[in-house]
C-alpha cells in the first residue's frame, strides 16, 4: 500500500484499517518482543481477543484498536470470564492504566 493511501485515507485503507492495524501489531510482537502471539475466540464466536501472549505464568489478552476508540467489549468479556492479572488494549490513545487494563499506544507496542 502506498503512503498516499495511508495518509489521505482512500476507501481501501478505510475499509481494511482494522485488519492492517492488527497486522502491524502482530509484526511488532513477533519481531520486537520475546512473545509468541495466539488468537482466541469465545464459544460460538460471540467475542474474540486479537492476541494472547504468555508473560511468565500469566496469559495476557491484547486487544487492537485502529483509532482512539476505547471500547473494548471483547476484551472486557474475556476478562470477566477468565480474570487475567493483566489485560492490554493498544490504540491511537496515549498510555493509561485503568482499573482492569492498560492502554499501550500503537507506536509503543514493541515495549509490551
FENSUL-V91666 format. One record per run of one state. SS is the DSSP state (A for helix, B for strand, O for the rest). FROM is the first residue (numbers start at 1). TO is the last residue. If there is no record, write none. Layout:
SS&FROM&TO  SS&FROM&TO
This chain:
O&1&2  A&3&8  O&9&10  A&11&32  O&33&37  B&38&41  O&42&42  A&43&45  O&46&47  B&48&55  O&56&57  B&58&64  O&65&72  A&73&82  O&83&86  B&87&91  O&92&95  B&96&97  O&98&101  B&102&105  A&106&111  O&112&112
